Amino acid sequence: MTARIANTRMIDWESLGFNFVMLFAPGTLESAPHTYMATVDVPPAQEPAVFARIARDFPSVATVRMSSVFSQLGALLTQIGTAVRGMASVTLLSGMLVLIGAVVAGRQARSYDSVILKVLGRPGGRCLR
């Protein structure tokens, strides 16, 4: 099938709604195999009744409760966030230990240099500075 690009549009991928990349005029794809999709926004208290009626009236329709998917996704993102915070804490702690080690090593080197300079005759006040 050959098609002409008539226009472009912005797709809001964050909305979690139907965002089709390509749209065709009605009748263009009638002979192609296809499936129908729909979304239903139902208050949580009415979900069981609505899904039961859809299953009874349309037995071949597959339903997906997005609230369950979102709750599992939220739990997964919480676990990932905890892991990232833990890794960041370990990184900061090891960085602080390395910094403390560098300061201590530098202080020991300065102390060694000061002793050498005192032995060579430099006055103590100048060595401290």
Beta strands, then each sheet from edge to edge (+ up, - down):
end
